[in-house]
Amino acid sequence: MKLKKSIISVAAFTTLAVSGGASASAQEIEVKKGDTLWGLAKEYGTSVDQLKTWNNLGSDVIFPDQELKVSSKEYYTVKKGDTLWAIASNYGISVDNLQGWNALESDLIVPGQELLINLDDKAPSTPANTSEQEEAAPAPQPEEKPEVAPEVEEASAEPQQEQEAVANELSVEATAYTADCEGCSGITATGVNLKENPDAKVIAVDPDVIPLGSKVYVEGYGYATAEDTGGAIKGNRIDVFIPSQDQAVDWGRKTVNVKVLETK
């Protein structure tokens, strides 16, 4: 590994050209043959993702003689005509962060003033297709929403009235059952093999209340078919099929609304 410029104290700094003729100093290295992002990240106490963000890299590929920033901080020298908004946009950061890092109480900046830029908060931008990537204002990234994988699918939407009508609606006591138990055949009263079809949405019913074969919509469970019966399932009671024993236990016993659908 060789540093591109002379060493100052324990960090290596270079001067980078940025918009408006202003300058910024940051730790930068020149890639040597055999270098990898993983190795550089380990050597400089950072992560591969940070290196990719600081250098607008779209992949893990780097090449000899390529210049890479390996520090999370830059110092930007303000030039005549600069504004906090323009500087923040150039680095893909917020004006509030820029003010906070530099203890600025207003938007006022003056030529010659040095501003700290924390690249840890810089949003990644789409890299150029050429080997030498042009520095550009990063595109704003959409807010990521966490994936939620509920153990039992919550189906809150009402049945679509233009496709199916509600023949009957009733309140029932709902429990859950599973085919994954000792002595369980896994075959429903209508012949559905639940062990071979663990994703089937099936409920057990009292046929005198909900006829077998009925399409239903169960609050908190979703669309299902009445395919099974049970010795304890009498009157306004149902059992919803859930593949996992733990998930079935988590369902517990609850009162839910059931719509028996009349499909057109």
N, C-alpha and C positions, 0 to 999 in steps of 0.2 A: 504494500500500500504506500503510495507517496502523496504528500500534500501538494496541492497545486501552487500555493504561494508560501511566503515565509511565515515562520511560526512566531506568534506573539503570545507571550506567557505560556499557558498550557493548551491554548486553543489555536486552531488555524483559521484565519479569516481572509476573505477575498472581497474585492469590490465588484458588485454586480450592477449592470446597467438596467434601469427600470424606466417606466413611462415618465415622460416629461423631463428627461435628462437628470432626474434625481438619482441617488445611489443608496445602496444598502449593503451592509457587511454581514456575512454569515459564514459559518464553518462549511467548507467545501473541499471535496477530495476529487482526485482523478482516478477513475477505475483502471485497474491493472488486469492483465490476462489472468483468468482463474478466479477473479473476484465474483462473489454472489451476493445478492441482497441479504440473504440469511446471515452470511459471514460478516458483512458490513454492519448489519443491525446488531449483532452480538458484540462486535468490536467497539461500537460507539454507544452501546447501552441504550438502544432504542428498539423499535420493532420494524418488521418488513412493511407492515401497513403504513406506518408513519413515513418511512423512506419513500414509499410510492406516493403518498399524499404530498409530501414536501416537494417532490420532483415531477408531479403530474404524470406518473407512470401508469400505463394501463395494463401492464403485465409484469412478471418477475424478471424479464429479460433485460440484461444490461450488457454493455460492450466496452472493450478497452478504449481508454482516452475519453470516455464519457465523463462529464462533470456532474457530481451529485452533491446536493446539500445533505449534510448529516447532523445538523443542529436544528433545534426547534425554535431558535431565536435569530432575528435579524434586527439591524438598526438602520432605519430609514432616515436619510438626511433631507429635510424639507427644502424645496426649491420655490422660487417665486411663482405664484399662481396655484400652488398645491392647496387642496382642501382635505379635511379629514374624510369626507365622503368619497372623494376620488381615490385616496390612498387605501381606504378600507375596501372599496370595490376592486381595486387592483389585486389585493391579496386575498380576496374572498372571505373577509372577516366583517364583523359589525363595527359601526362607529362607537357603540357603547363599550365594546371590548377594547378598542384602541384607546379610548379615553381612560378606561380603568387601568390598563397596563402602564400608562404614562401619567397617572394622577392628574389628568386634565379636568378642570372644572368648567370649561366652555369649549366651543368649537374653534377657538382662536389658536392658530399656529403661525410661526414666523420662519422665514428663510434661515437656514443654518441649524435649525432645531433638529435634534435627533429623536426619533420615535422608536420605541421598542415594538417589534412585531413578533407575536408568538405564533409560530407556524403550527403548533399543536391544534389550534382552533381554525386552521385554514381548511376549507372544504375542497375536496379533490375536483379537478376539472377534467374534461374529456381531452386526452392527449392527441397531439397531431399524429398523422400517419407517417411522417418522415422520421428519420433517425434523430435529427436534431429538432426537439420539440420547442415550439414557440411559446414564450411565456404569455399567458392570457388570463383574463379574469375568469375564475372558476364559475361554472354554471351552478345555480342554486339546486341543492339536492332535495327531493321530496322527503317529507317526514316519514320515517319508517314506523310502521305499526306492528306491534308484537304479534306473532302468530299465536292464536289461541286454539288449542286442540282439546275441547271439552270431552270428558269421558263419555257423556251421553249428549248427542247432538240436540241443542236447543232449537226448537222450531216454533218461532213466535208468529210467523206469518199466517194469516187467515187463509182458508181454502179459496181458490180462485173461482168466484161466482160465475164467471162467464163460461167455465169449462165443467163445473160440477156444482150441484145443489146439495144442500144439507137435508137429508131425509129425517134425521132425528138428532137431538142434542140432549146430553144428559151429564150429570155430575156423578163420578164414580170414585171408589177407593182403589188406588192403583198400587200394586207391589211389583216386584221384578223377579224374573227367574232366568236360569241359564241352563244350557245343555251340558256345560262343563262340570259335571258332578258325578259322584260314584253311583252307579246303578241307573243313570239317566240314559235313555235310548237316544234322545235327541230328535225323535220323530214326532211331529205334531199330529193332532187328530185328523188333519186333512192330508197327511203324508209328506209334509215338508221336512227334509233332513237338515236340521239346524246346525249339526256339526260340520256338514259339508257346505253350508251356506251361513257362515257366522255373521255376515253383514245384513241378513234378512231383517226387515222391520215387521215383526210379528207380535200379535197380542193373543192371550188366552182370554176367552169370554164365556159367559153363560149364554148359550145359543137362544134361550128364551127371551133374552134382553137384546143381544146383538147377534144377528144371524152369522154363522160361519161363512167365510168368504167375503164379508162386508169390507169395503174400503173405509178406513176411518182416519180421523185426524185427532191425535192425542196431545193435549197441552203438555209441553215440556219434552215430548218424545218425537212428535212429528207424524208424517203420514205412515200408515201401517195397514196390515190386512189381518182380519180375525181368522186365524188358522188353527187355533188350539183351544182346548178346554182344560179344566182342572177340577179336582174334587172339592177344593175350597173356594172355587170361583163360582159363586152363586149370587144372583141378583145384580145389583149395581157394583160389581167388582170386576177388575181386569188384572192380568199379569202381563207386563211388557217384557219382551225377550231382550236380554243384554248378554253379549258373548262372554264377558269376564265375570267371574264370581265376585271379585272385589267391587266391580262397578255395579253389579246387581245389589250388593249389600249397601253401597253408597246411595243408591236410589231410595231405599227405605220404603216407607209407607206414606202415601200422600193422597190428598183429594185433588182430582184433576177434572177438567172439562173434556168430554169426548164428543166429536161430531161424526155421526155416521153419514157417509156421503152417498149421494145418488148420482153416479156418473152418467152423463148424457151419452 
